[in-house]
Amino acid sequence: MARGQKLIAVSYVNIGGKEILFDDLTEEQKEEFRQKVSERIGKTLSWYLSEHPEELASLQKYRVDNKTEGDRNDNRNT
């Protein structure tokens, strides 16, 4: 790619066996898709960490080491 040339990426989703441009989805469809992806990621991480509990310590360390100053003052238990 030549310097100064923009790289453009497009995202497609598979719905009912059809490839659909993500930007062509309605806001409702986008939100539904985001929720499904979020649920799938949560299940996958849960499964992985149950199979590899030794990895949990490194994730916890990463979270603590990478908190921003605002996060440190936050009272949420995340």
N, C-alpha and C positions, 0 to 999 in steps of 0.2 A: 504494500500500500504506500502510495506516495505521501510525503510529508504534507500536512495541511489538509489532507483529504479526510472527511469524516467517515467513521465506521458506523453504520446503521444496523441495528439488530431488530428483528421482529420476533414475536412470540406467537406460537400456535398452540391450541389446545385440542385434544381429541374428545369430541362429544358425540356419542352414538356412532362411533366408527368414522366420523368425519373430522378432517383437520380444519379448524376454524381459526382465523386470525383473532388473537386475544382482543385487539382494539375494536373488533367488530361486535363484541359481546355487549349486551346491555349492562348497565351498572349492577343490576340485580344478579345477572349471570356471573359477572366478575366476582362479586362478593361471595356467591355460592361456591364458585371455583376456589377462591382463596380459602374459604372455610374448610373445604374438602382437603385441600393440600395441607393446610395446617393440621388437621386431624391425622392425616396420613403420616406427616413428619413426626408428630407426637407419638403415634403408635410405633413407628419405626425406631425412634430413639429409645423408647421404653423397652422394646424388645432387645435392641442392641445392648443397652446398659444392663439388662437382666442377664444377658449371656456373657457380658464382659464387665463385671462390677469393678474391676481394677481401673477402668477408664473413668469412672465417676470422680475419683479424687483429682485427676488432672483437669476435668471440667470445672470442678468447684474452685480449684486454684486459679484457673483462668478467669473466672467470674470475679473473684476477689481482687486479683492483680489488675484487672482492667476496668474497675469501677471509676466513674468520673467523680469529681468533687461533689456534684449535685446528687449522685447516687449515694454517696457516703452519708449525706445528710438526710436521705430519704428513710422513712421509718418502715417501709414495706419490707416484708420478708421474701425477697426475690433473689 
